[in-house]
Amino acid sequence: MRFQFNSDSSLMGTADVATRIENQVREKLARFEDRLTRLEVHIRDENGPKGGSNDKACTIEARPRGGRPIGVTEHSDDVDAAARKAASTLAQRLQRVLGKASRHDHDARPDKVM
């Protein structure tokens, strides 16, 4: 699974922030790793240098193998908390979407023996 990290110019997208957030997201979504082709994480400060509460946003988009992309956005006072919230929400959505798909997968009907 590929991991892509993006940040806007108002947040310092240093390697430390990128690595920390990647580890958080990968840990939370580890059970889905074999069913995803790519994760894209976007962090941004919605009002730049002005400050404020809940102004950091994290959007995560997951690309399931053979399926449509699933995305979530969460807000918080800092990017780490926003990333944790977004990863938790995405895990719930992936469980719902991929769980439904796996319930409908079944073995072919065996031939009847008379």
C-alpha positions as CSV (number, residue, x, y, z in Angstrom):
1,M,0.0,0.0,0.0
2,R,1.4,3.4,-1.0
3,F,1.2,6.3,1.4
4,Q,1.1,9.9,0.2
5,F,1.4,12.8,2.6
6,N,0.5,16.4,1.6
7,S,0.5,19.6,3.7
8,D,-0.2,23.2,2.9
9,S,2.3,26.0,3.2
10,S,1.0,27.2,6.5
11,L,1.8,23.9,8.2
12,M,5.4,22.8,8.2
13,G,5.3,19.5,6.4
14,T,8.6,18.4,7.9
15,A,9.6,14.8,7.7
16,D,9.0,14.4,11.5
17,V,5.3,15.5,11.1
18,A,4.9,13.3,8.0
19,T,6.4,10.2,9.7
20,R,4.5,10.7,12.9
21,I,1.1,11.0,11.1
22,E,2.0,8.1,8.7
23,N,2.7,5.9,11.7
24,Q,-0.6,6.9,13.4
25,V,-2.7,6.3,10.3
26,R,-1.0,3.0,9.3
27,E,-1.4,1.6,12.8
28,K,-5.1,2.5,12.9
29,L,-5.7,1.1,9.4
30,A,-3.4,-1.9,9.5
31,R,-6.2,-4.5,9.3
32,F,-7.2,-3.1,5.9
33,E,-3.7,-2.8,4.5
34,D,-4.0,-5.8,2.2
35,R,-7.3,-4.5,0.7
36,L,-6.0,-0.9,0.0
37,T,-3.8,0.3,-2.8
38,R,-3.1,3.8,-1.6
39,L,-3.7,6.2,1.3
40,E,-3.5,9.9,0.8
41,V,-3.3,12.2,3.8
42,H,-3.8,16.0,3.4
43,I,-3.3,18.3,6.4
44,R,-4.0,22.0,6.4
45,D,-4.5,25.0,8.6
46,E,-7.8,26.5,7.5
47,N,-7.2,30.0,8.7
48,G,-3.4,30.2,8.4
49,P,-1.5,32.3,10.9
50,K,-4.6,33.8,12.5
51,G,-5.0,30.9,14.9
52,G,-8.2,29.7,16.4
53,S,-9.8,26.5,17.6
54,N,-10.5,23.5,15.4
55,D,-8.6,25.2,12.5
56,K,-6.4,22.2,11.7
57,A,-7.9,19.7,9.2
58,C,-6.9,16.3,8.1
59,T,-8.4,14.6,5.1
60,I,-7.6,10.9,4.4
61,E,-8.6,9.2,1.2
62,A,-8.3,5.4,1.0
63,R,-8.3,3.6,-2.3
64,P,-9.7,0.1,-1.9
65,R,-8.6,-2.5,-4.4
66,G,-11.3,-2.6,-7.2
67,G,-13.5,-0.1,-5.4
68,R,-14.4,3.5,-5.2
69,P,-12.2,5.9,-3.0
70,I,-13.4,6.6,0.5
71,G,-12.6,9.9,2.1
72,V,-13.0,11.6,5.5
73,T,-12.2,14.9,6.9
74,E,-11.8,15.8,10.6
75,H,-10.9,19.0,12.5
76,S,-9.0,19.7,15.7
77,D,-6.7,22.1,17.4
78,D,-3.6,20.3,16.3
79,V,-2.8,18.1,13.3
80,D,-2.0,15.0,15.3
81,A,-5.4,15.0,16.9
82,A,-7.1,15.7,13.6
83,A,-5.2,12.8,12.0
84,R,-6.2,10.4,14.8
85,K,-9.8,11.4,14.5
86,A,-9.8,11.1,10.7
87,A,-8.1,7.6,10.9
88,S,-10.7,6.4,13.4
89,T,-13.6,7.6,11.2
90,L,-12.0,6.1,8.1
91,A,-11.5,2.8,9.9
92,Q,-15.3,2.7,10.8
93,R,-16.2,3.5,7.2
94,L,-13.8,0.9,5.7
95,Q,-15.2,-1.7,8.1
96,R,-18.7,-0.9,7.0
97,V,-17.9,-0.8,3.2
98,L,-15.4,-3.7,3.1
99,G,-17.3,-5.7,5.7
100,K,-20.4,-5.6,3.5
101,A,-18.4,-6.7,0.5
102,S,-16.8,-9.6,2.3
103,R,-20.3,-10.8,3.5
104,H,-21.4,-11.0,-0.1
105,D,-18.3,-13.0,-1.2
106,H,-19.0,-16.7,-1.0
107,D,-17.9,-19.9,-2.5
108,A,-19.5,-21.1,-5.7
109,R,-22.5,-23.3,-5.1
110,P,-21.5,-27.0,-5.0
111,D,-22.9,-29.3,-7.6
112,K,-25.9,-31.3,-6.4
113,V,-25.4,-35.0,-5.9
114,M,-28.3,-37.2,-6.5
